[in-house]
Amino acid sequence: MRMLGISAVVALLCVWLVGCRTQPQPPSPPPQQTQKQETKETPPNITGDFKPIESEGRDKKTGLWNEIEHVQSGIRLRLMPAGGFEMGSNNGNPDEKPVHRVKIEKPFYMGKYEVTQAQWKAIMGARSRPSLRSGDNLPVEQVSWDAAREFCAKAGGGLRLPTEAEWEYACRAGSATNWFFGDDEKLLGEYAWYKTNSDVRTHEVGQKKPNGWGLYDMAGNVAEWCQDTYQKTYRGAPDDGRAWITMDDQFRVIRGGAWDNPDNPDNPAAAARSANRTWSIPALEDSTIGFRVAAPEAAGK
């Protein structure tokens, strides 16, 4: 099973199901998976929620600021251009197939870094979330999917978890290789904190090299929650970048690899590939899991 925080998941499920003795398995989707009806969200009122980083300038094509900051939390976000990419991989696990074309029709913003503990405290309060290892500039961890969503709602400004397609698109930054920097595994240590070099702990965000679109720690440090429900394959997945939400929402997608990879100890670099997927129950709190946020294009106008 390729799953983060397995001991924590088993403990939680055993509380819910008295006498539970087996690990949870992702459900097999029925032949025609029923998707939840999506409602059109009212555009967020984000006036005053963001400020531009003027030194980064504006995008010549759209006129949007290339980098912005969420005022209340201090989170910085980078502009991700509209475009298309091949999502998934034929070089990895079965749930990364089939490789399929996805079109991101509108620009959006992606967190430049993973959400830090200082940023978490700014929104949720100083006593709200003790991480396993404390430090203001360390990524917040031991945060469930539910708690990450609560953070976004309280922060306002349209902040949200990225969809899985947005996450992979932003991670790849135009690349089609195993890692966003290429296929040479020996270079991974320049871009990621993972089991081989992490010293069994998280590290302050932004210490390694960024990807091609200026995002840090997209591989390693902490794995990151996405909006989507987990499916065993990409058959039937949306091709427009929206979240794939089905009626069976028992498991949520996690992306990006982490400082530890207990489920694949013989090949820890594999978990940091751009296409690699993991999953867990939304209530899981684990020291290898954190998140980063996304925001709509209107945030940079």
C-alpha positions in Angstrom: 0.0 0.0 0.0 1.4 3.4 -0.9 -0.1 5.5 1.8 1.3 8.2 4.1 0.9 8.0 7.8 -0.3 4.4 7.8 0.0 3.8 11.5 -2.1 6.9 12.2 -4.7 5.9 9.7 -5.1 2.4 11.2 -5.4 3.9 14.7 -8.1 6.2 13.6 -10.1 3.6 11.7 -9.9 1.2 14.6 -11.5 3.8 16.8 -14.3 4.2 14.3 -14.8 0.5 13.6 -14.6 -1.6 16.8 -12.6 -4.7 16.3 -10.9 -3.4 13.1 -7.8 -5.5 12.3 -7.1 -4.6 8.7 -5.7 -1.6 7.0 -8.1 0.4 4.8 -7.9 0.0 1.1 -9.1 2.6 -1.4 -12.5 1.7 -2.7 -12.9 0.2 -6.1 -14.9 2.8 -8.1 -18.1 1.4 -9.8 -18.1 1.2 -13.6 -19.8 4.6 -13.8 -18.6 6.7 -10.8 -21.3 9.2 -9.8 -19.8 12.7 -9.5 -21.2 15.3 -7.1 -23.0 18.2 -8.8 -20.8 21.2 -8.7 -22.3 24.5 -7.9 -20.9 27.7 -9.3 -19.2 29.6 -6.5 -19.8 33.3 -6.0 -16.5 35.1 -6.9 -14.8 36.0 -3.6 -14.6 39.6 -2.5 -10.9 39.9 -2.2 -10.4 43.7 -2.2 -7.7 44.4 0.3 -6.9 40.7 1.0 -3.8 40.7 -1.2 -1.0 43.1 -2.0 1.4 42.9 -5.0 5.1 42.2 -4.7 5.9 45.1 -7.0 9.5 44.1 -7.5 8.3 41.0 -9.3 6.4 43.0 -11.9 3.4 42.2 -13.9 2.8 39.4 -16.4 3.0 40.9 -19.9 0.3 38.8 -21.4 -2.4 39.1 -18.7 -1.4 42.2 -16.8 -1.6 40.2 -13.5 1.0 40.6 -10.8 3.6 37.8 -11.0 3.7 37.5 -7.2 1.3 38.6 -4.5 1.0 38.3 -0.7 -2.0 37.5 1.4 -2.0 40.3 3.9 -3.4 38.6 6.9 -1.3 35.5 6.8 1.8 36.7 4.9 1.5 33.8 2.4 3.2 34.6 -0.9 1.7 33.2 -4.1 3.1 33.0 -7.7 1.1 33.4 -10.9 0.6 30.1 -12.8 -0.2 30.7 -16.5 -3.1 29.1 -18.3 -2.0 26.2 -20.5 -2.1 22.5 -21.0 -0.1 19.5 -20.0 0.0 15.7 -19.9 -1.1 14.6 -16.5 0.2 11.3 -15.0 3.0 9.0 -16.0 3.7 5.7 -17.7 6.9 5.3 -15.6 5.2 5.0 -12.2 2.4 3.4 -10.4 -1.0 2.1 -11.8 -2.9 5.0 -10.3 -0.9 7.5 -12.4 -2.5 6.1 -15.6 -3.8 6.7 -18.1 -1.7 9.7 -19.0 -4.2 12.3 -20.2 -4.3 15.9 -21.6 -5.5 18.6 -19.2 -6.2 22.2 -20.1 -5.9 24.9 -17.4 -8.1 27.5 -19.0 -7.4 30.4 -16.6 -4.3 31.6 -14.7 -4.3 31.0 -11.0 -2.0 31.6 -8.1 -0.1 28.9 -6.2 1.6 29.2 -2.8 5.3 30.0 -3.3 6.0 27.9 -0.2 4.3 25.3 1.9 2.2 27.0 4.6 4.4 27.7 7.6 3.7 27.5 11.3 3.8 31.2 11.6 1.3 31.6 8.9 -0.9 29.0 10.4 -0.8 30.8 13.8 -1.7 34.1 12.1 -5.0 32.6 11.0 -5.8 29.9 13.5 -4.3 31.2 16.7 -1.1 30.6 18.6 -2.3 27.5 20.4 -4.2 25.9 17.6 -1.8 23.4 16.0 1.4 22.0 17.6 3.5 20.5 14.9 5.9 17.7 15.7 8.9 20.0 15.2 8.3 23.7 16.1 9.6 26.7 14.2 7.9 29.7 12.6 9.4 29.1 9.2 9.0 25.3 9.2 6.0 23.9 7.3 3.0 23.3 9.4 2.3 19.5 9.7 0.0 17.2 11.6 -2.7 19.1 9.8 -5.7 17.1 8.5 -7.4 17.8 5.2 -10.4 19.1 7.2 -8.2 21.5 9.2 -6.5 22.7 6.0 -9.8 23.6 4.5 -10.8 25.4 7.7 -7.7 27.5 7.5 -8.5 28.5 3.9 -12.0 29.5 4.9 -10.9 31.6 7.8 -8.1 33.3 5.9 -10.5 34.5 3.2 -9.5 36.0 -0.1 -10.6 33.0 -2.0 -7.7 30.9 -0.6 -8.2 27.2 -1.1 -6.5 23.9 -1.5 -5.3 23.3 -5.1 -7.0 20.7 -7.3 -4.8 17.7 -8.1 -4.5 18.8 -11.7 -3.5 22.3 -10.7 -0.9 20.8 -8.3 0.8 18.6 -10.9 0.6 21.4 -13.5 2.3 23.9 -11.1 4.8 21.3 -10.0 5.9 20.3 -13.5 6.2 24.0 -14.6 6.2 22.9 -18.3 8.3 19.8 -17.8 7.4 16.3 -18.9 10.1 14.4 -17.0 10.0 12.3 -13.8 11.0 15.3 -11.7 10.4 18.9 -12.7 14.2 19.3 -13.1 14.7 16.3 -15.3 15.2 12.6 -15.1 18.5 12.5 -13.2 17.7 11.3 -9.7 21.1 12.4 -8.5 20.0 16.0 -8.7 17.0 15.6 -6.4 18.9 16.6 -3.3 19.4 20.1 -4.8 15.6 20.6 -4.9 14.1 18.5 -2.2 14.3 17.4 1.4 13.5 13.7 1.3 14.4 10.5 3.2 18.0 10.4 1.9 19.0 13.9 3.0 16.3 15.1 5.5 18.0 13.9 8.7 14.5 12.5 9.7 12.8 15.9 10.0 11.2 18.8 8.3 13.3 21.9 7.2 12.5 25.6 6.9 10.7 26.3 3.6 12.6 27.7 0.6 16.0 26.3 1.4 16.3 24.2 -1.8 16.2 25.3 -5.4 12.7 26.2 -6.8 11.1 24.7 -9.9 10.8 26.6 -13.2 7.9 28.7 -12.0 9.4 29.8 -8.7 7.8 27.3 -6.4 9.8 25.8 -3.5 9.5 22.4 -1.9 7.2 21.0 -4.5 9.2 17.8 -4.0 9.8 16.7 -0.5 9.7 18.4 3.0 6.0 17.7 3.7 3.5 16.1 1.4 0.5 18.3 0.5 -3.3 17.9 0.6 -5.3 18.5 -2.6 -9.0 19.0 -3.0 -9.8 15.8 -4.9 -11.2 12.5 -3.8 -8.8 9.6 -4.6 -9.5 7.3 -7.5 -7.5 4.2 -8.4 -6.9 5.4 -12.0 -7.5 8.5 -14.1 -10.2 6.9 -16.2 -13.1 9.4 -16.2 -11.0 12.3 -14.7 -11.9 15.9 -15.7 -9.7 17.3 -18.4 -10.2 21.0 -17.5 -8.2 21.2 -14.2 -11.2 21.2 -11.8 -11.3 19.0 -8.7 -12.5 15.4 -9.3 -15.0 15.1 -6.5 -17.1 11.9 -6.4 -19.9 10.7 -4.0 -17.4 8.4 -2.3 -15.2 10.9 -0.5 -13.6 8.6 2.0 -10.1 9.3 0.8 -8.4 12.5 -0.3 -5.4 13.0 -2.6 -1.9 13.9 -1.2 0.9 15.0 -3.4 4.6 15.9 -3.4 6.5 13.4 -1.3 7.9 14.2 2.1 10.9 14.1 4.4 10.2 10.5 5.1 8.8 7.7 2.9 8.2 4.6 5.0 6.1 2.9 2.3 8.9 2.7 -0.3 12.2 2.7 1.7 14.2 1.2 -1.1 13.4 4.0 -3.5 12.6 7.2 -1.5 13.1 9.5 -4.6 10.2 7.9 -6.3 7.7 9.6 -3.9 9.0 13.0 -5.0 8.2 12.4 -8.7 5.9 15.0 -10.2 3.2 12.4 -11.0 3.4 10.4 -7.8 0.1 10.2 -5.8 -0.8 9.1 -2.3 -4.0 9.3 -0.3 -5.5 9.1 3.1 -8.6 9.8 5.1 -9.5 13.5 5.6 -9.1 13.3 9.4 -5.5 12.1 9.3 -2.9 14.2 11.2 0.6 13.1 10.3 4.1 14.7 10.7 4.8 14.1 7.0 1.7 16.0 5.7 1.1 19.7 5.3 -0.3 21.8 2.5 0.0 24.9 0.3 -2.7 27.1 -1.0 -4.0 28.4 -4.3 -6.0 31.6 -5.1 -8.0 32.8 -8.1 -6.6 35.1 -10.8 -8.7 38.0 -9.4 -6.3 38.1 -6.5 -3.6 39.6 -8.7 -5.5 42.3 -10.5 
